Amino acid sequence: MEILIQGKKRKVKNSVLSEIMNEINVNPEEFLVVRDNELITSDTKINNGDSLELLSIVSGG
């Protein structure tokens, strides 16, 4: 399956977000994922051609 991550085409084998994040070596505790301007959860099914944005989680003290 081919999806866009940060505007770059990526071929992935999995279709569930948590599995895709593992596949591309992204720690799900460090990023939020947005698809079509909507925040999605790790159990979301990703479709061929979807465009995902990874947003860094920043915290301060």
N, CA, C and O atoms as a Tripos MOL2 file, in Angstrom:
@<TRIPOS>MOLECULE
protein
  244   243    61     0     0
PROTEIN
NO_CHARGES

@<TRIPOS>ATOM
      1 N           0.8510   -1.1620    0.0000 N.3       1 MET1
      2 CA          0.0000    0.0000    0.0000 C.3       1 MET1
      3 C           0.9020    1.2320    0.0000 C.2       1 MET1
      4 O           1.9810    1.2230    0.5930 O.2       1 MET1
      5 N           0.4560    2.2760   -0.6610 N.am      2 GLU2
      6 CA          1.2430    3.5020   -0.7360 C.3       2 GLU2
      7 C           0.4770    4.6360   -0.0590 C.2       2 GLU2
      8 O          -0.6900    4.8810   -0.3650 O.2       2 GLU2
      9 N           1.1480    5.3230    0.8640 N.am      3 ILE3
     10 CA          0.5480    6.4570    1.5650 C.3       3 ILE3
     11 C           1.5330    7.6220    1.5320 C.2       3 ILE3
     12 O           2.7010    7.4520    1.1830 O.2       3 ILE3
     13 N           1.0460    8.8040    1.9000 N.am      4 LEU4
     14 CA          1.9040    9.9780    2.0140 C.3       4 LEU4
     15 C           2.1160   10.2810    3.4920 C.2       4 LEU4
     16 O           1.1610   10.3690    4.2640 O.2       4 LEU4
     17 N           3.3800   10.4380    3.8740 N.am      5 ILE5
     18 CA          3.7070   10.8380    5.2390 C.3       5 ILE5
     19 C           4.5750   12.0800    5.1330 C.2       5 ILE5
     20 O           5.6610   12.0450    4.5550 O.2       5 ILE5
     21 N           4.0850   13.1810    5.6960 N.am      6 GLN6
     22 CA          4.7690   14.4610    5.6060 C.3       6 GLN6
     23 C           5.0020   14.8410    4.1350 C.2       6 GLN6
     24 O           6.0080   15.4700    3.8080 O.2       6 GLN6
     25 N           4.0790   14.4590    3.2600 N.am      7 GLY7
     26 CA          4.1650   14.8100    1.8480 C.3       7 GLY7
     27 C           5.0450   13.9020    1.0040 C.2       7 GLY7
     28 O           5.1900   14.1220   -0.1980 O.2       7 GLY7
     29 N           5.6350   12.8790    1.6230 N.am      8 LYS8
     30 CA          6.5080   11.9610    0.8850 C.3       8 LYS8
     31 C           5.8280   10.6030    0.7490 C.2       8 LYS8
     32 O           5.2580   10.0860    1.7090 O.2       8 LYS8
     33 N           5.8910   10.0280   -0.4570 N.am      9 LYS9
     34 CA          5.2960    8.7170   -0.6900 C.3       9 LYS9
     35 C           6.0730    7.6490    0.0610 C.2       9 LYS9
     36 O           7.3030    7.6150    0.0280 O.2       9 LYS9
     37 N           5.3340    6.7760    0.7410 N.am     10 ARG10
     38 CA          5.9460    5.6510    1.4550 C.3      10 ARG10
     39 C           5.1530    4.3960    1.1370 C.2      10 ARG10
     40 O           3.9220    4.4230    1.1160 O.2      10 ARG10
     41 N           5.8450    3.3110    0.8930 N.am     11 LYS11
     42 CA          5.1820    2.0140    0.7240 C.3      11 LYS11
     43 C           5.2170    1.3200    2.0720 C.2      11 LYS11
     44 O           6.2720    1.2000    2.6950 O.2      11 LYS11
     45 N           4.0490    0.8630    2.5190 N.am     12 VAL12
     46 CA          3.9440    0.1720    3.8060 C.3      12 VAL12
     47 C           3.1770   -1.1250    3.6170 C.2      12 VAL12
     48 O           2.3790   -1.2630    2.6900 O.2      12 VAL12
     49 N           3.4300   -2.0730    4.5110 N.am     13 LYS13
     50 CA          2.7760   -3.3720    4.4380 C.3      13 LYS13
     51 C           1.5100   -3.4260    5.2810 C.2      13 LYS13
     52 O           0.5820   -4.1720    4.9680 O.2      13 LYS13
     53 N           1.4710   -2.6380    6.3450 N.am     14 ASN14
     54 CA          0.3660   -2.6960    7.3010 C.3      14 ASN14
     55 C          -0.7160   -1.6800    6.9850 C.2      14 ASN14
     56 O          -0.5060   -0.7450    6.2120 O.2      14 ASN14
     57 N          -1.8920   -1.8790    7.6020 N.am     15 SER15
     58 CA         -2.9970   -0.9520    7.3430 C.3      15 SER15
     59 C          -3.5380   -0.3030    8.6230 C.2      15 SER15
     60 O          -4.4510    0.5200    8.5500 O.2      15 SER15
     61 N          -2.9930   -0.6560    9.7910 N.am     16 VAL16
     62 CA         -3.4120   -0.0410   11.0490 C.3      16 VAL16
     63 C          -2.3070    0.9310   11.4670 C.2      16 VAL16
     64 O          -1.1230    0.6020   11.3860 O.2      16 VAL16
     65 N          -2.6940    2.1180   11.9100 N.am     17 LEU17
     66 CA         -1.7310    3.1740   12.1950 C.3      17 LEU17
     67 C          -0.6160    2.7260   13.1360 C.2      17 LEU17
     68 O           0.5520    2.9970   12.8590 O.2      17 LEU17
     69 N          -0.9370    2.0550   14.2290 N.am     18 SER18
     70 CA          0.1080    1.6520   15.1850 C.3      18 SER18
     71 C           1.1410    0.7470   14.5250 C.2      18 SER18
     72 O           2.3330    0.8530   14.8130 O.2      18 SER18
     73 N           0.6940   -0.1380   13.6460 N.am     19 GLU19
     74 CA          1.6100   -1.0500   12.9560 C.3      19 GLU19
     75 C           2.4610   -0.2950   11.9290 C.2      19 GLU19
     76 O           3.6400   -0.5980   11.7460 O.2      19 GLU19
     77 N           1.8560    0.6810   11.2680 N.am     20 ILE20
     78 CA          2.6010    1.4990   10.2990 C.3      20 ILE20
     79 C           3.6890    2.2940   11.0200 C.2      20 ILE20
     80 O           4.8140    2.3940   10.5300 O.2      20 ILE20
     81 N           3.3580    2.8570   12.1800 N.am     21 MET21
     82 CA          4.3430    3.6360   12.9310 C.3      21 MET21
     83 C           5.5240    2.7570   13.3390 C.2      21 MET21
     84 O           6.6730    3.1950   13.2790 O.2      21 MET21
     85 N           5.2490    1.5300   13.7500 N.am     22 ASN22
     86 CA          6.3390    0.6000   14.0700 C.3      22 ASN22
     87 C           7.1600    0.2900   12.8270 C.2      22 ASN22
     88 O           8.3890    0.2430   12.8770 O.2      22 ASN22
     89 N           6.4710    0.0800   11.7120 N.am     23 GLU23
     90 CA          7.1360   -0.2650   10.4520 C.3      23 GLU23
     91 C           8.1040    0.8250    9.9900 C.2      23 GLU23
     92 O           9.1670    0.5220    9.4490 O.2      23 GLU23
     93 N           7.7430    2.0870   10.2010 N.am     24 ILE24
     94 CA          8.5960    3.1930    9.7540 C.3      24 ILE24
     95 C           9.4660    3.7470   10.8880 C.2      24 ILE24
     96 O          10.0730    4.8090   10.7530 O.2      24 ILE24
     97 N           9.5170    3.0160   12.0010 N.am     25 ASN25
     98 CA         10.3690    3.3710   13.1510 C.3      25 ASN25
     99 C          10.0510    4.7270   13.7600 C.2      25 ASN25
    100 O          10.9480    5.5260   14.0290 O.2      25 ASN25
    101 N           8.7520    4.9790   13.9770 N.am     26 VAL26
    102 CA          8.3040    6.2000   14.6330 C.3      26 VAL26
    103 C           7.6810    5.8170   15.9730 C.2      26 VAL26
    104 O           6.7880    4.9720   16.0340 O.2      26 VAL26
    105 N           8.1610    6.4470   17.0420 N.am     27 ASN27
    106 CA          7.6310    6.1780   18.3770 C.3      27 ASN27
    107 C           6.2670    6.8610   18.5240 C.2      27 ASN27
    108 O           6.1840    8.0880   18.4600 O.2      27 ASN27
    109 N           5.1960    6.0790   18.7190 N.am     28 PRO28
    110 CA          3.8550    6.6750   18.8130 C.3      28 PRO28
    111 C           3.6610    7.5550   20.0470 C.2      28 PRO28
    112 O           2.6930    8.3110   20.1190 O.2      28 PRO28
    113 N           4.5680    7.4630   21.0160 N.am     29 GLU29
    114 CA          4.4680    8.3150   22.2060 C.3      29 GLU29
    115 C           5.0500    9.7080   21.9660 C.2      29 GLU29
    116 O           4.9070   10.5960   22.8050 O.2      29 GLU29
    117 N           5.7040    9.8950   20.8200 N.am     30 GLU30
    118 CA          6.3320   11.1800   20.5210 C.3      30 GLU30
    119 C           5.5880   12.0090   19.4760 C.2      30 GLU30
    120 O           5.9260   13.1700   19.2440 O.2      30 GLU30
    121 N           4.5680   11.4090   18.8420 N.am     31 PHE31
    122 CA          3.8640   12.0980   17.7580 C.3      31 PHE31
    123 C           2.3550   11.8980   17.8380 C.2      31 PHE31
    124 O           1.8710   10.8600   18.2870 O.2      31 PHE31
    125 N           1.6240   12.9200   17.3900 N.am     32 LEU32
    126 CA          0.1930   12.8060   17.1060 C.3      32 LEU32
    127 C           0.0840   12.6860   15.5950 C.2      32 LEU32
    128 O           0.9240   13.2110   14.8630 O.2      32 LEU32
    129 N          -0.9530   11.9930   15.1240 N.am     33 VAL33
    130 CA         -1.1090   11.7980   13.6850 C.3      33 VAL33
    131 C          -2.4290   12.4150   13.2330 C.2      33 VAL33
    132 O          -3.4740   12.2090   13.8500 O.2      33 VAL33
    133 N          -2.3560   13.1760   12.1420 N.am     34 VAL34
    134 CA         -3.5220   13.8580   11.5770 C.3      34 VAL34
    135 C          -3.7390   13.3620   10.1480 C.2      34 VAL34
    136 O          -2.8020   13.2610    9.3560 O.2      34 VAL34
    137 N          -5.0030   13.0570    9.8420 N.am     35 ARG35
    138 CA         -5.3990   12.6850    8.4750 C.3      35 ARG35
    139 C          -6.5910   13.5540    8.1180 C.2      35 ARG35
    140 O          -7.5700   13.6010    8.8620 O.2      35 ARG35
    141 N          -6.5180   14.2350    6.9970 N.am     36 ASP36
    142 CA         -7.6070   15.1250    6.5480 C.3      36 ASP36
    143 C          -8.0320   16.1060    7.6420 C.2      36 ASP36
    144 O          -9.2210   16.2800    7.9070 O.2      36 ASP36
    145 N          -7.0400   16.7430    8.2740 N.am     37 ASN37
    146 CA         -7.2720   17.7310    9.3410 C.3      37 ASN37
    147 C          -7.9840   17.1640   10.5570 C.2      37 ASN37
    148 O          -8.6030   17.9130   11.3130 O.2      37 ASN37
    149 N          -7.9080   15.8590   10.7570 N.am     38 GLU38
    150 CA         -8.5560   15.2140   11.9010 C.3      38 GLU38
    151 C          -7.5490   14.3280   12.6310 C.2      38 GLU38
    152 O          -6.8740   13.5000   12.0180 O.2      38 GLU38
    153 N          -7.4580   14.5140   13.9440 N.am     39 LEU39
    154 CA         -6.5810   13.6980   14.7600 C.3      39 LEU39
    155 C          -7.0860   12.2580   14.7510 C.2      39 LEU39
    156 O          -8.2800   12.0170   14.9310 O.2      39 LEU39
    157 N          -6.1770   11.2960   14.5400 N.am     40 ILE40
    158 CA         -6.5900    9.8950   14.5140 C.3      40 ILE40
    159 C          -5.8470    9.1140   15.5930 C.2      40 ILE40
    160 O          -4.7860    9.5290   16.0600 O.2      40 ILE40
    161 N          -6.4170    7.9820   15.9800 N.am     41 THR41
    162 CA         -5.8460    7.1540   17.0430 C.3      41 THR41
    163 C          -5.0610    5.9940   16.4480 C.2      41 THR41
    164 O          -5.1510    5.7050   15.2550 O.2      41 THR41
    165 N          -4.2950    5.3410   17.3020 N.am     42 SER42
    166 CA         -3.3990    4.2750   16.8530 C.3      42 SER42
    167 C          -4.1220    3.0650   16.2790 C.2      42 SER42
    168 O          -3.5150    2.2740   15.5570 O.2      42 SER42
    169 N          -5.4060    2.9020   16.5850 N.am     43 ASP43
    170 CA         -6.1570    1.7530   16.0590 C.3      43 ASP43
    171 C          -6.8940    2.0680   14.7520 C.2      43 ASP43
    172 O          -7.6730    1.2500   14.2630 O.2      43 ASP43
    173 N          -6.6460    3.2520   14.1920 N.am     44 THR44
    174 CA         -7.3000    3.6770   12.9520 C.3      44 THR44
    175 C          -6.7600    2.9090   11.7550 C.2      44 THR44
    176 O          -5.5510    2.7230   11.6140 O.2      44 THR44
    177 N          -7.6810    2.4610   10.8840 N.am     45 LYS45
    178 CA         -7.2880    1.7850    9.6490 C.3      45 LYS45
    179 C          -6.9000    2.8560    8.6270 C.2      45 LYS45
    180 O          -7.6360    3.8170    8.4040 O.2      45 LYS45
    181 N          -5.7440    2.6720    8.0190 N.am     46 ILE46
    182 CA         -5.2310    3.6030    7.0150 C.3      46 ILE46
    183 C          -5.4880    3.0050    5.6340 C.2      46 ILE46
    184 O          -5.2740    1.8120    5.4170 O.2      46 ILE46
    185 N          -5.9430    3.8310    4.7140 N.am     47 ASN47
    186 CA         -6.2770    3.3760    3.3660 C.3      47 ASN47
    187 C          -5.1990    3.7730    2.3630 C.2      47 ASN47
    188 O          -4.4700    4.7430    2.5680 O.2      47 ASN47
    189 N          -5.1120    3.0280    1.3010 N.am     48 ASN48
    190 CA         -4.1860    3.3340    0.2190 C.3      48 ASN48
    191 C          -4.4150    4.7710   -0.2550 C.2      48 ASN48
    192 O          -5.5500    5.1660   -0.5210 O.2      48 ASN48
    193 N          -3.3460    5.5400   -0.3580 N.am     49 GLY49
    194 CA         -3.4520    6.9190   -0.8230 C.3      49 GLY49
    195 C          -3.6870    7.9460    0.2640 C.2      49 GLY49
    196 O          -3.6750    9.1440   -0.0200 O.2      49 GLY49
    197 N          -3.9020    7.5160    1.5170 N.am     50 ASP50
    198 CA         -4.1050    8.4690    2.6090 C.3      50 ASP50
    199 C          -2.8640    9.3360    2.7930 C.2      50 ASP50
    200 O          -1.7410    8.9030    2.5360 O.2      50 ASP50
    201 N          -3.0880   10.5610    3.2420 N.am     51 SER51
    202 CA         -2.0100   11.4870    3.5420 C.3      51 SER51
    203 C          -2.0060   11.7450    5.0450 C.2      51 SER51
    204 O          -3.0040   12.1940    5.6090 O.2      51 SER51
    205 N          -0.8770   11.4580    5.6880 N.am     52 LEU52
    206 CA         -0.7630   11.6040    7.1360 C.3      52 LEU52
    207 C           0.2440   12.6900    7.4780 C.2      52 LEU52
    208 O           1.2600   12.8540    6.8030 O.2      52 LEU52
    209 N          -0.0590   13.4330    8.5450 N.am     53 GLU53
    210 CA          0.8690   14.4260    9.0750 C.3      53 GLU53
    211 C           1.2570   13.9870   10.4690 C.2      53 GLU53
    212 O           0.3920   13.6370   11.2720 O.2      53 GLU53
    213 N           2.5500   14.0000   10.7710 N.am     54 LEU54
    214 CA          3.0400   13.6860   12.1070 C.3      54 LEU54
    215 C           3.3420   14.9800   12.8280 C.2      54 LEU54
    216 O           4.1200   15.8040   12.3470 O.2      54 LEU54
    217 N           2.7190   15.1580   13.9960 N.am     55 LEU55
    218 CA          2.9310   16.3670   14.7820 C.3      55 LEU55
    219 C           3.6890   15.9880   16.0530 C.2      55 LEU55
    220 O           3.2500   15.1270   16.8150 O.2      55 LEU55
    221 N           4.8120   16.6320   16.2680 N.am     56 SER56
    222 CA          5.6380   16.3770   17.4430 C.3      56 SER56
    223 C           4.9140   16.8210   18.7050 C.2      56 SER56
    224 O           4.3140   17.8950   18.7480 O.2      56 SER56
    225 N           4.9780   15.9870   19.7200 N.am     57 ILE57
    226 CA          4.4140   16.3580   21.0120 C.3      57 ILE57
    227 C           5.4930   17.1160   21.7730 C.2      57 ILE57
    228 O           6.6010   16.6140   21.9630 O.2      57 ILE57
    229 N           5.1600   18.3270   22.2050 N.am     58 VAL58
    230 CA          6.1040   19.1530   22.9310 C.3      58 VAL58
    231 C           5.5170   19.4600   24.2960 C.2      58 VAL58
    232 O           4.3580   19.8560   24.4150 O.2      58 VAL58
    233 N           6.3260   19.2730   25.3160 N.am     59 SER59
    234 CA          5.8470   19.6250   26.6610 C.3      59 SER59
    235 C           6.9130   20.4580   27.3460 C.2      59 SER59
    236 O           8.1010   20.3520   27.0420 O.2      59 SER59
    237 N           6.4830   21.2570   28.2400 N.am     60 GLY60
    238 CA          7.4220   22.1060   28.9480 C.3      60 GLY60
    239 C           7.1070   22.1340   30.4150 C.2      60 GLY60
    240 O           6.0840   21.6110   30.8570 O.2      60 GLY60
    241 N           7.9670   22.7320   31.1490 N.am     61 GLY61
    242 CA          7.7580   22.7580   32.5900 C.3      61 GLY61
    243 C           7.8590   24.1360   33.1600 C.2      61 GLY61
    244 O           7.7060   24.3170   34.3680 O.2      61 GLY61
@<TRIPOS>BOND
     1     1     2 1
     2     2     3 1
     3     3     4 2
     4     3     5 am
     5     5     6 1
     6     6     7 1
     7     7     8 2
     8     7     9 am
     9     9    10 1
    10    10    11 1
    11    11    12 2
    12    11    13 am
    13    13    14 1
    14    14    15 1
    15    15    16 2
    16    15    17 am
    17    17    18 1
    18    18    19 1
    19    19    20 2
    20    19    21 am
    21    21    22 1
    22    22    23 1
    23    23    24 2
    24    23    25 am
    25    25    26 1
    26    26    27 1
    27    27    28 2
    28    27    29 am
    29    29    30 1
    30    30    31 1
    31    31    32 2
    32    31    33 am
    33    33    34 1
    34    34    35 1
    35    35    36 2
    36    35    37 am
    37    37    38 1
    38    38    39 1
    39    39    40 2
    40    39    41 am
    41    41    42 1
    42    42    43 1
    43    43    44 2
    44    43    45 am
    45    45    46 1
    46    46    47 1
    47    47    48 2
    48    47    49 am
    49    49    50 1
    50    50    51 1
    51    51    52 2
    52    51    53 am
    53    53    54 1
    54    54    55 1
    55    55    56 2
    56    55    57 am
    57    57    58 1
    58    58    59 1
    59    59    60 2
    60    59    61 am
    61    61    62 1
    62    62    63 1
    63    63    64 2
    64    63    65 am
    65    65    66 1
    66    66    67 1
    67    67    68 2
    68    67    69 am
    69    69    70 1
    70    70    71 1
    71    71    72 2
    72    71    73 am
    73    73    74 1
    74    74    75 1
    75    75    76 2
    76    75    77 am
    77    77    78 1
    78    78    79 1
    79    79    80 2
    80    79    81 am
    81    81    82 1
    82    82    83 1
    83    83    84 2
    84    83    85 am
    85    85    86 1
    86    86    87 1
    87    87    88 2
    88    87    89 am
    89    89    90 1
    90    90    91 1
    91    91    92 2
    92    91    93 am
    93    93    94 1
    94    94    95 1
    95    95    96 2
    96    95    97 am
    97    97    98 1
    98    98    99 1
    99    99   100 2
   100    99   101 am
   101   101   102 1
   102   102   103 1
   103   103   104 2
   104   103   105 am
   105   105   106 1
   106   106   107 1
   107   107   108 2
   108   107   109 am
   109   109   110 1
   110   110   111 1
   111   111   112 2
   112   111   113 am
   113   113   114 1
   114   114   115 1
   115   115   116 2
   116   115   117 am
   117   117   118 1
   118   118   119 1
   119   119   120 2
   120   119   121 am
   121   121   122 1
   122   122   123 1
   123   123   124 2
   124   123   125 am
   125   125   126 1
   126   126   127 1
   127   127   128 2
   128   127   129 am
   129   129   130 1
   130   130   131 1
   131   131   132 2
   132   131   133 am
   133   133   134 1
   134   134   135 1
   135   135   136 2
   136   135   137 am
   137   137   138 1
   138   138   139 1
   139   139   140 2
   140   139   141 am
   141   141   142 1
   142   142   143 1
   143   143   144 2
   144   143   145 am
   145   145   146 1
   146   146   147 1
   147   147   148 2
   148   147   149 am
   149   149   150 1
   150   150   151 1
   151   151   152 2
   152   151   153 am
   153   153   154 1
   154   154   155 1
   155   155   156 2
   156   155   157 am
   157   157   158 1
   158   158   159 1
   159   159   160 2
   160   159   161 am
   161   161   162 1
   162   162   163 1
   163   163   164 2
   164   163   165 am
   165   165   166 1
   166   166   167 1
   167   167   168 2
   168   167   169 am
   169   169   170 1
   170   170   171 1
   171   171   172 2
   172   171   173 am
   173   173   174 1
   174   174   175 1
   175   175   176 2
   176   175   177 am
   177   177   178 1
   178   178   179 1
   179   179   180 2
   180   179   181 am
   181   181   182 1
   182   182   183 1
   183   183   184 2
   184   183   185 am
   185   185   186 1
   186   186   187 1
   187   187   188 2
   188   187   189 am
   189   189   190 1
   190   190   191 1
   191   191   192 2
   192   191   193 am
   193   193   194 1
   194   194   195 1
   195   195   196 2
   196   195   197 am
   197   197   198 1
   198   198   199 1
   199   199   200 2
   200   199   201 am
   201   201   202 1
   202   202   203 1
   203   203   204 2
   204   203   205 am
   205   205   206 1
   206   206   207 1
   207   207   208 2
   208   207   209 am
   209   209   210 1
   210   210   211 1
   211   211   212 2
   212   211   213 am
   213   213   214 1
   214   214   215 1
   215   215   216 2
   216   215   217 am
   217   217   218 1
   218   218   219 1
   219   219   220 2
   220   219   221 am
   221   221   222 1
   222   222   223 1
   223   223   224 2
   224   223   225 am
   225   225   226 1
   226   226   227 1
   227   227   228 2
   228   227   229 am
   229   229   230 1
   230   230   231 1
   231   231   232 2
   232   231   233 am
   233   233   234 1
   234   234   235 1
   235   235   236 2
   236   235   237 am
   237   237   238 1
   238   238   239 1
   239   239   240 2
   240   239   241 am
   241   241   242 1
   242   242   243 1
   243   243   244 2
@<TRIPOS>SUBSTRUCTURE
     1 MET1         2 RESIDUE 1 A MET
     2 GLU2         6 RESIDUE 1 A GLU
     3 ILE3        10 RESIDUE 1 A ILE
     4 LEU4        14 RESIDUE 1 A LEU
     5 ILE5        18 RESIDUE 1 A ILE
     6 GLN6        22 RESIDUE 1 A GLN
     7 GLY7        26 RESIDUE 1 A GLY
     8 LYS8        30 RESIDUE 1 A LYS
     9 LYS9        34 RESIDUE 1 A LYS
    10 ARG10       38 RESIDUE 1 A ARG
    11 LYS11       42 RESIDUE 1 A LYS
    12 VAL12       46 RESIDUE 1 A VAL
    13 LYS13       50 RESIDUE 1 A LYS
    14 ASN14       54 RESIDUE 1 A ASN
    15 SER15       58 RESIDUE 1 A SER
    16 VAL16       62 RESIDUE 1 A VAL
    17 LEU17       66 RESIDUE 1 A LEU
    18 SER18       70 RESIDUE 1 A SER
    19 GLU19       74 RESIDUE 1 A GLU
    20 ILE20       78 RESIDUE 1 A ILE
    21 MET21       82 RESIDUE 1 A MET
    22 ASN22       86 RESIDUE 1 A ASN
    23 GLU23       90 RESIDUE 1 A GLU
    24 ILE24       94 RESIDUE 1 A ILE
    25 ASN25       98 RESIDUE 1 A ASN
    26 VAL26      102 RESIDUE 1 A VAL
    27 ASN27      106 RESIDUE 1 A ASN
    28 PRO28      110 RESIDUE 1 A PRO
    29 GLU29      114 RESIDUE 1 A GLU
    30 GLU30      118 RESIDUE 1 A GLU
    31 PHE31      122 RESIDUE 1 A PHE
    32 LEU32      126 RESIDUE 1 A LEU
    33 VAL33      130 RESIDUE 1 A VAL
    34 VAL34      134 RESIDUE 1 A VAL
    35 ARG35      138 RESIDUE 1 A ARG
    36 ASP36      142 RESIDUE 1 A ASP
    37 ASN37      146 RESIDUE 1 A ASN
    38 GLU38      150 RESIDUE 1 A GLU
    39 LEU39      154 RESIDUE 1 A LEU
    40 ILE40      158 RESIDUE 1 A ILE
    41 THR41      162 RESIDUE 1 A THR
    42 SER42      166 RESIDUE 1 A SER
    43 ASP43      170 RESIDUE 1 A ASP
    44 THR44      174 RESIDUE 1 A THR
    45 LYS45      178 RESIDUE 1 A LYS
    46 ILE46      182 RESIDUE 1 A ILE
    47 ASN47      186 RESIDUE 1 A ASN
    48 ASN48      190 RESIDUE 1 A ASN
    49 GLY49      194 RESIDUE 1 A GLY
    50 ASP50      198 RESIDUE 1 A ASP
    51 SER51      202 RESIDUE 1 A SER
    52 LEU52      206 RESIDUE 1 A LEU
    53 GLU53      210 RESIDUE 1 A GLU
    54 LEU54      214 RESIDUE 1 A LEU
    55 LEU55      218 RESIDUE 1 A LEU
    56 SER56      222 RESIDUE 1 A SER
    57 ILE57      226 RESIDUE 1 A ILE
    58 VAL58      230 RESIDUE 1 A VAL
    59 SER59      234 RESIDUE 1 A SER
    60 GLY60      238 RESIDUE 1 A GLY
    61 GLY61      242 RESIDUE 1 A GLY
